[in-house]
């Protein structure tokens, strides 16, 4: 069986890279979004802890009146 390919190998490799490039970009964007969401989750958790601390402090102050 003889396979004749009219395109040079370098062109085939370039075309293959062009097809794969959007997938790499999408993967990178997804990773950045995940990191951003993790940072937001951390901020939300910290704010929740601070709010709980403030509420406890407020309760203690009200008991002292």
C-alpha distances in whole Angstrom, upper triangle without the diagonal:
4,7,10,13,16,18,20,19,23,23,21,23,26,25,24,28,29,28,30,33,35,34,35,38,39,39,41,44,44,45,48,49,49,51,53,54,55,57,59,59,61,63,64,64,67,69,69,71,73,74,75,77,79,79,81,83,84,85,87,89,90,91,93,95
4,6,10,13,15,16,17,20,20,18,21,24,23,23,26,28,27,28,31,33,33,34,37,38,38,40,43,43,44,47,48,48,50,52,53,54,56,58,58,60,62,63,64,66,68,69,70,72,74,75,76,78,79,81,83,84,85,87,89,90,91,93,95
4,6,10,12,13,13,17,17,15,17,20,19,19,22,24,23,25,28,30,30,31,34,35,35,37,39,40,41,43,45,45,47,49,50,51,53,55,55,57,59,60,61,63,65,66,67,69,70,72,73,75,76,78,80,81,82,84,86,87,88,90,92
4,6,9,11,12,15,15,13,17,19,18,18,22,23,23,24,27,29,30,31,33,34,35,37,39,40,41,43,45,45,47,49,50,51,53,55,56,58,60,61,62,64,65,66,68,70,71,72,74,76,77,78,80,81,83,85,86,87,89,91,92
4,6,8,9,12,11,10,13,15,14,15,18,19,19,21,24,26,26,28,30,31,32,34,36,37,38,40,41,42,44,46,47,48,50,52,53,55,56,58,59,61,62,63,65,67,68,69,71,73,74,75,77,78,80,82,83,84,86,88,89
4,7,9,12,10,10,14,15,14,16,19,19,19,22,24,26,27,28,30,32,33,34,36,37,39,40,42,43,45,46,48,49,51,52,54,55,57,58,60,61,63,64,66,67,69,70,72,73,75,76,78,79,81,82,84,85,87,89,90
4,6,8,6,7,10,11,11,13,15,16,16,19,20,23,24,25,27,29,30,31,33,34,35,37,39,40,42,43,45,46,48,49,51,52,54,55,56,58,60,61,63,64,65,67,69,70,71,73,75,76,77,79,80,82,84,85,87
4,5,5,7,9,10,11,13,15,16,17,19,20,23,24,25,26,29,29,30,33,34,35,37,39,40,41,43,44,46,47,49,50,51,53,55,56,58,59,61,62,64,65,67,68,70,71,73,74,75,77,79,80,81,83,85,86
4,5,5,6,9,10,10,12,14,15,17,18,21,22,22,24,26,27,28,30,32,32,34,36,37,38,40,42,43,44,46,48,49,51,52,53,55,57,58,59,61,62,64,65,67,68,70,71,73,74,76,77,79,81,82,84
4,5,5,6,9,10,11,12,14,15,16,20,21,20,22,25,25,26,28,30,31,32,34,35,36,38,40,41,42,44,46,47,49,50,52,53,55,56,57,59,60,62,63,65,67,68,69,71,73,74,75,77,79,80,82
4,5,5,6,9,10,11,12,14,15,18,19,20,21,24,25,26,28,29,30,32,34,35,36,38,40,41,42,44,45,47,48,50,51,53,54,56,57,59,60,62,63,65,66,68,69,70,72,74,75,77,78,80,82
4,5,5,6,9,10,11,12,14,17,18,18,21,22,23,24,27,28,29,31,33,34,35,37,38,40,41,43,44,46,47,49,50,52,53,55,56,58,59,61,62,64,65,67,68,69,71,73,74,75,77,79,81
4,5,5,6,9,10,11,12,15,16,16,18,20,21,22,24,26,26,28,30,31,32,34,36,37,38,40,41,43,45,46,47,49,51,52,53,55,56,58,59,61,62,64,65,67,68,70,71,73,75,76,78
4,5,5,6,9,10,10,14,15,15,16,19,20,21,23,25,25,27,29,30,31,33,35,36,37,39,40,42,43,45,46,48,49,51,52,54,55,57,58,60,61,63,64,66,67,69,70,72,73,75,77
4,5,5,6,9,10,12,14,15,16,18,19,21,22,24,25,27,28,30,31,33,34,36,37,39,40,42,43,45,46,48,49,50,52,54,55,57,58,60,61,63,64,65,67,69,70,71,73,75,76
4,5,5,6,9,11,12,13,15,16,17,19,21,22,23,25,27,28,29,31,32,34,35,37,38,40,41,43,44,46,47,48,50,52,53,55,56,58,59,61,62,63,65,67,68,69,71,73,75
4,5,5,6,9,10,10,12,14,15,16,18,20,20,22,24,25,26,28,30,31,33,34,36,37,39,40,42,43,45,46,48,49,50,52,54,55,56,58,60,61,63,64,65,67,69,70,72
4,6,5,8,10,10,11,13,15,16,17,19,21,22,23,25,27,28,29,31,32,34,35,37,38,40,41,43,44,46,48,49,50,52,54,55,56,58,59,60,62,64,65,66,68,70,71
4,6,7,8,10,11,12,14,16,17,18,20,22,23,24,26,27,29,30,32,33,34,36,38,39,41,42,44,45,47,48,49,51,53,54,55,57,59,60,61,63,64,66,68,69,71
4,6,5,7,9,10,11,13,15,16,17,19,20,21,23,25,26,27,29,31,32,33,35,36,38,40,41,42,44,46,47,48,50,51,53,54,56,57,59,61,62,63,65,67,68
4,5,5,6,9,10,11,12,14,15,17,18,20,21,23,24,26,27,29,30,32,33,35,36,38,39,41,42,44,45,47,48,50,51,53,54,55,57,59,60,61,63,65,66
4,5,5,6,8,10,10,12,14,15,16,18,20,21,22,24,26,27,28,30,32,33,34,36,37,39,41,42,43,45,47,48,49,51,52,53,55,57,58,59,61,63,64
4,5,5,6,9,10,10,12,14,15,16,18,20,21,22,24,26,27,29,30,31,33,35,36,37,39,41,42,43,45,46,47,49,51,52,54,55,57,58,60,62,63
4,5,5,6,9,10,11,12,14,15,17,18,20,21,23,24,26,27,29,30,32,33,35,36,38,39,41,42,44,45,47,48,50,51,53,54,56,57,59,60,62
4,5,5,6,9,10,11,12,14,15,16,18,20,21,23,24,26,27,29,30,32,33,35,36,38,39,41,42,43,45,47,48,49,51,53,54,55,57,59,60
4,5,5,6,9,10,10,12,14,15,16,18,20,21,22,24,26,27,28,30,31,33,35,36,37,39,41,42,43,45,46,47,49,51,52,53,55,57,58
4,5,5,6,9,10,11,12,14,15,17,19,20,21,23,25,26,27,29,30,31,33,35,36,37,39,41,42,44,45,46,48,50,51,52,54,56,57
4,5,5,6,9,10,11,12,14,15,17,18,20,21,23,24,26,27,29,30,32,33,35,36,38,39,41,42,44,45,47,48,50,51,53,54,56
4,5,5,6,9,10,10,12,14,15,16,18,20,21,22,24,26,27,28,30,32,33,35,36,37,39,41,42,43,45,47,48,49,51,53,54
4,5,5,6,9,10,10,12,14,15,16,18,20,21,22,24,26,27,29,30,31,33,35,36,37,39,41,42,43,45,46,48,49,51,53
4,5,5,6,9,10,11,12,14,15,17,19,20,21,23,24,26,27,29,30,32,33,35,36,38,39,41,42,44,45,47,48,50,52
4,5,5,6,9,10,11,12,14,15,17,18,20,21,23,24,26,27,29,30,32,33,35,36,38,39,41,42,43,45,47,48,50
4,5,5,6,9,10,10,12,14,15,16,18,20,21,22,24,26,27,28,30,31,33,35,36,37,39,41,42,43,45,47,48
4,5,5,6,9,10,10,12,14,15,16,18,20,21,23,24,25,27,29,30,31,33,35,36,37,39,41,42,44,45,47
4,5,5,6,9,10,11,12,14,15,17,18,20,21,23,24,26,27,29,30,32,33,35,36,38,39,41,42,44,46
4,5,5,6,9,10,11,12,14,15,17,18,20,21,22,24,26,27,29,30,32,33,35,36,37,39,41,42,44
4,5,5,6,9,10,10,12,14,15,16,18,20,21,22,24,26,27,29,30,31,33,35,36,37,39,41,42
4,5,5,6,9,10,10,12,14,15,17,18,20,21,23,24,26,27,29,30,32,33,35,36,38,39,41
4,5,5,6,9,10,11,12,14,15,17,18,20,21,23,24,26,27,29,30,32,33,35,36,38,40
4,5,5,6,9,10,11,12,14,15,16,18,20,21,22,24,26,27,29,30,31,33,35,36,38
4,5,5,6,9,10,10,12,14,15,16,18,20,21,23,24,26,27,29,30,31,33,35,37
4,5,5,6,9,10,11,12,14,15,17,18,20,21,23,24,26,27,29,30,32,33,35
4,5,5,6,9,10,11,12,14,15,16,18,20,21,22,24,26,27,28,30,32,33
4,5,5,6,9,10,10,12,14,15,16,18,20,21,22,24,26,27,29,30,32
4,5,5,6,9,10,11,12,14,15,17,19,20,21,23,24,26,27,29,31
4,5,5,6,9,10,11,12,14,15,17,18,20,21,23,24,26,27,29
4,5,5,6,9,10,10,12,14,15,16,18,20,21,22,24,26,27
4,5,5,6,9,10,11,12,14,15,17,18,20,21,23,25,26
4,5,5,6,9,10,11,12,14,15,17,18,20,21,23,25
4,5,5,6,9,10,11,12,14,15,16,18,20,21,23
4,5,5,6,9,10,10,12,14,15,16,18,20,22
4,5,5,6,9,10,11,12,14,15,17,19,21
4,5,5,6,9,10,11,12,14,16,17,19
4,5,5,6,9,10,10,12,14,15,17
4,5,5,6,9,10,11,12,14,16
4,5,5,6,9,10,11,13,15
4,5,5,6,9,10,11,13
4,5,5,6,9,10,11
4,5,5,6,9,10
4,5,5,6,9
4,5,5,7
4,5,5
4,6
4
